[in-house]
Amino acid sequence: MILYRYLIRELLLAFLLCLSISVLIFWAINMLSVTEVVLKNRGDIYYLGKFSIYILPSILRIVWPGITLLSMLIILNRITAENETVAFYCAGIGPNLLIRPILMVSFLLAFLSFLIGLYGRPWGKRHFKDGLFNLVNNKIDFLLHEKRFLIPFPNITFYIDSYDPKRGIMNEVFIYDERDPYLSQTIVAQRGSINKIPHIRLTSINLESGNIYITDQRQQSIKIMKFKRYILNLSLSDMVKEVREREVGPDELTLKELLALLKKIKEKNPLYYESLIELNEKFSIPICVFFMGLISLPLGLMRMQKQGSSGMIIGVGIFIIYYIGNFGLKSLSETGAITPAIGTWIMPLLLLFTFFYLIKVVK
């Protein structure tokens, strides 16, 4: 039917326009911190370009539900304001015409949201951190200079007497490690080398024949340890303070990998809660997208029933409540205050209840 195609096209065009504006705003905000990290680690425009693409799936998953509601509501209000509904009525077509296009578009957007959470977000997160690891390790090679005190990473001071770049061997190595505010280490070794392990994002400094001077601020004591071989491991979070996770995070895992990780976790620690939240959000967010689309129908009918701009005002209120509620419930779920399996599904249930309530109101 021509009218169905017209309404579907208008709904999708409005969604793409609103989505583009929202993504551009969030992208610009995120790129400020990304640019700072890249410049701090001596990156170039190549890294900036890659990182700007990798952050897009996460931004899309955030803005997708709210934009679904607002874009559909804008179109429904425009149709009413321009008296297109009068033409529908004259042709013998009632408000029921809107149901099928809104259902189809809502389902399509929910499905796309599901694909973004299932494949796009893990892809973006994983490639972003892999790229960051390569960037930081390239900085190590650039910064290695003889007879200079260097701070290549936060809270780690480095000094080497001589360096053979062909063999990758450092001689007379001095390292001051104060990552732990209460337990600092001063390491002096005759030789050392750097080993990079990309698949687990770990950089190992292999040291030979030296001493470790451990200062314990709490006990006010100093311990001395001698070693023949010692390995100082630096994770990505040690090398870049903006990265929180020491290992691969749940947001980088596919559905299959998440299920495997949850089976391995024996106790309910922060990693368990984060993994469970990520697993449930792969399904709960697309369902929220679908319900957001459905809610636009009764809100749009309010304008058709001459209730002024009340539908748009309620829609904006639902938009705000959704994001505030979602953020609060996620924070509670991360701490274990409420079960993630419950916390991630409260908003979909509230949206479903809101839809039925609004349908009853507009009759």
N, C-alpha and C positions, 0 to 999 in steps of 0.2 A: 504493500500500500504506500502511495506517495507521501501521505502525511506522516506515516511511521518513519520513513527514510528521512524526511525533513527534520522531524524532532530528534531522531538519533544523531543526525549530522550536527544539529545545533548544540545538543548536549555535549558531544565529544569535542567540538571546536571550543566551546566555553571552558571545558575541563582542561584542554591543552593550553589555552591562553592563561588561565589562572595558575596552572601547574608551572608554566614557564616563568611567570613572575615570581612565584614562591621559591622555586628552585634557585633562581638567580640571586635572590636575597640571601637565602641560607648558604648558597655556594660562596658568595662574596664574603660572608661572615667567617665561614670555615677557612677560606683561603688566606685570611690574615694570619692565622696561627700556623697554617701549613707553610706559607711563605717564610715566616720567621724561622721555622725548623730547617727548611731547605737552605736558607742563607747562612744560618748559624753553622751548618755542617758543610759549607762550601759547595752547595749544589748549584746547578745551572737551570736554565729555562726548560731543558729536557725533563728534569725531575719534576718541575712545577707542572708541566703539561700532563705528565703521567698521573701525578697525585690528584690533579683537578678532575680527572676522569674517575679515579678509584673511589673518590668520596661521594660520587653522584648516587649510587644505589642506596646508601644509608640515608641520604637526604630525601630521596624519593619515598622511602618507606615511612619517614616521619610525616611528610606533608600530605601524602596520598589520601588518607581518610578524610581529613578536614576539607581538602580541596574538592573532593567528591561531593560533599554536601553543599558547599558554597557555590560551586559552579552550576550545579543543577538548579539550585534555588534562584540564582541570578537569571537563568534562562526562563524558568517558570514565571518569575516576576516580569521579565521583559515581554513575554507572550501576552500576559494579562494587561500590562501597561499599554501595549500597542494595539489592544483590542483584537488580537488574533483569535482569542477565544470566541468573540462574537461571530466571526466567520465560521468557526467550527459549529457553533450552535445553529446558525442559519442553514448549514449543510446537514443538520440533523445529527451531529456528532457531539456527544456529551463529554464530561471530564474523564470518562473511562478510557478515552483515547490515549491518555497520558500513561496509563498503567503499564502497558506492554513495553513501550520504549524505555521507560525508567527502569523496569525490571531487567531488560536486556543490557542496557548500559551499565547498571549497577553490577550485574553478574560479570560482565566483561572486565570492568575496572577491578573487581574483587579478584578475578583470576589473574590479571596482570600483577596485582599486588602480591598474590601468592607466589608467582614466579620470581618477583624481585626478592622476596624474603628467602625463597628456597635456593636460588642460584646467584642472583645479582649481588646481594649483600655479602655473602661469604667470599665471592670472587673479589669484590672491591676491597674488603678488609684484609684479605690474605695478601693480595698484590701490593696494597699500600704498605704493609709492614715489611714485606720482602724487599720492596724498593727502598724503604727507610734503612733496613739493615745494610743493603749494598751501598747506600749513600754514606752511612756512618763509617763503614769499613774502608771505603775509598778515602775518607778523610784521614784515617789512621796512616795510610801509606803516604799521604801528602804531608802530614805533620811530623813524621819521624825525622828528626834532625839531631845530629850529634851535639853533645855538650850544651843542651838547652833544657830548661825546666818547662814542661808542657802540661796543659790540662786538657787532654783530648775528650774526656768524659766528665760529667758532673761528679765532684768530690773525689777525683782520682788525679794525682800528680805523677808525672812520668819524667824520667831522666835516663839517657843512655850515653855512655862514653864514646862508643863507636858503633857503626851499623854497616853491615854488608848487605845491600839490597838484592844482589843476585842470589845469595844463599838464604836471605831472610834471617840472618843471625845478628842479635844485639849483644854487645859486650858491656860488662859493668853496668848492670841495670839497677835503677833505683825507682821504687814505686811507693807512693804514700796513698793508702786507701782509707778514706773516712766516710764511706757510704753508711756505715752504722754509726750514729751519733755518739754511742756509748763505748764502742769498741773499734779503735783505729789500728791499722796495721802499717808498719814500715817494712818493706821487703827490699833486701839487698841481695843481688845474685850476680854470679860471674858471667853467665850467659842466659840468653832467652830468645824465644821465637814466638811469632803470632800465628795461630791456627784458626781459620774461619770455617764455621760449620753452618752453611746457609739454611739447610732444611729444618733445623731447630732454632735458627737465629741466635747462635751462640758464638762468641769470640773467646778463644782460650789463649792465655799468655803462658807458655810453657817455660819454666825457669829451672836453672840447674845450679847446684852448689852455692848455697847462700844461707842467710839468716832471716827470720821473721821476728820483728819486735812488736809485740801486741800490748797495747795500752788500754786497760780497762778503767774507764772513768768512774764507774760505780764502786768498784772495789779499790780504786786508787792503787793499782798494781801494774807492773810491767813484766811480761813473760818473754823469754827468748827461745826460739825454736830454730834448730838447724835442719837443713834438708839437702838431699841430693837432687831430688826432683820435686817440683811443686807446680801445680796448675791453678792459675787464677782465672776463673770463669766470669765472663761478663755477658749478661743477657741484654736483649734490646732495651728493656726498661732501665737497666743500669747505664746504658750508653746514651739514651734519649729520655729526659725526664718527663716529656709529654706522653710517653707510652707507659701505661699502668701495668699491663700483664707481663709477667716474666716469661711465660710460655705462650703457646698458641691459644688464643681466646675462644670461647664458645661461639662468638659472633663470626668466626672465620670458618666454622664447620658446616658441612652439608647435613641434611637430615640423617643420613645413614651414620655419619661420623658422630653426630650428637648422641644418637641412641647408643652407639658403642661406648662413648665416653661415660654416659650415665650408668651403664652396666659396670664399668670399672670402678667408679667412685664408691667407696665403702661407707663413708661417713658424710653427714650433712654439713659440709663446709661451704665457704663462699663460692667456690667453683661449682659445687653441686647446684646451688640456688641459681647462679647465673646461667648454667647450662639448661636447667629446667625452664627458666623464664624464656630463654632463646627458643627452645623447642616449642613451647606453647604459643609464643608470639608468631611463629611461622603460620599458625592456623587462626589465631584470634584476631590478628590485624586485618587479614582479608575479609573475615566475617564482619568486622567493624566497618570496613569499606562498603560492603553490601548493604548493611543496615543504614549507614549514612545516606546512601543513595535512595533507599526506600523512604527515609524520613523526609526527604525533600518533597515527596508527593503531597502529604497532608499539609505541609507548610506552604506549598505553592497553591493549594486549593483554598487556603485562608484568604489569599489575595483575590481569588476568583469569587469568593463569597462576600466581597466588599468589606473585609476586616482590616483594610489598610495595610500598613507595613508590619503588622504583628508577626506574620510568618517569618520575615527576614530577621526581625529582632530576636525571635525565639531561636532561629537557626544560628545566629551569631552566638547566642548564649550556650547552645548545645556544643558548638565548636570550641568555645573557651573551656567549658566544663569537661569536655572529652580530654583535652590535652592536660589540664591541671590534674584531673582524676587519674589519668593514665600514668602521669609522672609520679604522683603520690603512691599509687598502688604498686608501681614497679619498685620504688624505693623500699616500701614495706616488704615486698617479696624478696628483695636482695638481702635483707637482714634476717629473713626467716620469721619476721613478725606474723606474716600470714603465709600460707602455703602458696607457692608460685602457681600451682595448678588451679587455685581458686582466684588469686589476685589478677591473673592475666585474663580471666573470663568474666570478671565483674562488669567491665565496660561493655562488652557485647550484649550481656543480659540487660543492662540498663538501657542500651540503645533499642533493643527489641521491645522492652516495656514502653519506652517513649514512643515508638512507632505505633503500637496498638492504642496507646492513650490518645495520641493525636488523631488517629483515624476515627476514634470514637467521638472526639470533639468536633471534627469537621463533618462527620456523618457522610 
